[in-house]
Amino acid sequence: MTGIGGCRSSGAFTADALLVNGAGKLISITGLSTVTTGPVDNTAYVVLHDCLTSGAASAANTIGILYVGTTAIGSNYAEADFHGVKFTHGLFAEVTHVTGSATKFLVTFN
């Protein structure tokens, strides 16, 4: 059978990171707030860029964004499917913790 393949995963990350060096396709972004005690007030977002460093990241090379906001939407989980958006240089993630620091992200790509 042809056309069956798998996706690779970035693994969980909580800070800016180079996820992939080289070309590929963005499949999805998943975000999860891992707050277990106290008030559930934990918001963060990740912006994915087609570049290799934070210095090269810009609005022009942004290819994906995901927001996880427990107070804004009442949920601690979010996922977005990107249907194979192509990147050519690499996949660099910029993470911003708006409130708290317990949000983790995971990116799938191939």
C-alpha positions as CSV (number, residue, x, y, z in Angstrom):
1,M,0.0,0.0,0.0
2,T,1.4,3.4,-0.8
3,G,0.8,6.8,0.9
4,I,0.9,5.4,4.4
5,G,3.4,7.2,6.5
6,G,3.9,8.5,10.0
7,C,4.4,11.8,11.5
8,R,7.3,12.9,13.7
9,S,6.7,14.6,17.0
10,S,8.6,17.5,18.7
11,G,8.0,16.0,22.1
12,A,6.6,18.3,24.8
13,F,8.2,21.8,25.1
14,T,7.5,24.8,27.2
15,A,10.0,27.4,25.9
16,D,11.3,28.7,22.6
17,A,12.9,25.9,20.6
18,L,14.2,24.9,17.1
19,L,12.0,21.9,16.4
20,V,13.2,20.9,12.9
21,N,16.2,21.9,10.8
22,G,15.2,21.6,7.2
23,A,12.1,21.3,5.1
24,G,8.9,19.5,6.0
25,K,5.2,19.8,6.5
26,L,3.4,21.1,9.7
27,I,0.6,18.6,10.6
28,S,-0.7,19.8,14.0
29,I,-0.1,21.7,17.2
30,T,-1.4,20.6,20.6
31,G,-1.3,22.6,23.8
32,L,-2.1,21.5,27.3
33,S,-2.2,23.4,30.6
34,T,-0.9,21.0,33.3
35,V,-2.1,23.0,36.3
36,T,-3.1,20.5,39.0
37,T,-3.6,22.6,42.1
38,G,-4.7,26.1,43.0
39,P,-6.6,28.4,40.7
40,V,-6.7,27.3,37.1
41,D,-5.4,30.5,35.6
42,N,-2.8,29.5,33.0
43,T,-2.6,30.9,29.5
44,A,0.0,30.6,26.8
45,Y,0.5,30.6,23.1
46,V,3.0,29.3,20.6
47,V,3.9,30.8,17.2
48,L,5.6,28.6,14.7
49,H,8.0,30.1,12.1
50,D,9.7,28.8,9.0
51,C,13.2,29.8,10.2
52,L,16.0,28.6,12.4
53,T,16.4,31.2,15.1
54,S,14.4,33.6,17.2
55,G,16.2,36.5,15.5
56,A,14.9,35.4,12.1
57,A,11.3,34.9,13.3
58,S,8.8,37.4,11.9
59,A,5.2,37.9,10.9
60,A,6.2,37.1,7.3
61,N,7.4,33.6,8.1
62,T,4.7,32.7,10.6
63,I,3.0,29.4,9.6
64,G,1.0,28.5,12.7
65,I,-0.3,29.8,16.0
66,L,-2.1,28.1,18.9
67,Y,-3.5,29.7,22.1
68,V,-4.3,27.7,25.3
69,G,-6.3,29.9,27.7
70,T,-7.9,28.3,30.7
71,T,-9.5,31.4,31.9
72,A,-10.6,32.8,28.5
73,I,-12.2,29.7,27.1
74,G,-12.7,27.4,30.2
75,S,-10.5,24.6,28.9
76,N,-6.9,23.5,29.4
77,Y,-6.5,21.8,26.0
78,A,-6.4,23.0,22.5
79,E,-5.4,21.5,19.2
80,A,-5.2,22.8,15.6
81,D,-4.8,20.8,12.4
82,F,-2.6,22.4,9.7
83,H,-3.1,19.9,6.9
84,G,0.5,19.8,5.9
85,V,1.5,23.4,5.6
86,K,5.0,23.4,4.0
87,F,8.1,24.9,5.6
88,T,11.5,25.1,3.9
89,H,14.1,26.3,6.3
90,G,13.1,24.8,9.6
91,L,10.4,25.0,12.3
92,F,11.1,27.4,15.1
93,A,8.7,27.7,18.0
94,E,8.2,30.9,20.1
95,V,6.4,30.3,23.3
96,T,4.8,33.1,25.4
97,H,3.4,32.3,28.9
98,V,0.8,35.0,29.5
99,T,-0.2,33.7,32.9
100,G,1.4,30.8,34.8
101,S,4.1,28.6,33.3
102,A,2.4,25.1,33.2
103,T,1.4,25.0,29.5
104,K,3.1,22.5,27.3
105,F,3.0,22.3,23.5
106,L,3.6,19.4,21.1
107,V,4.0,19.7,17.3
108,T,3.6,16.9,14.8
109,F,5.2,17.2,11.4
110,N,6.7,15.2,8.6
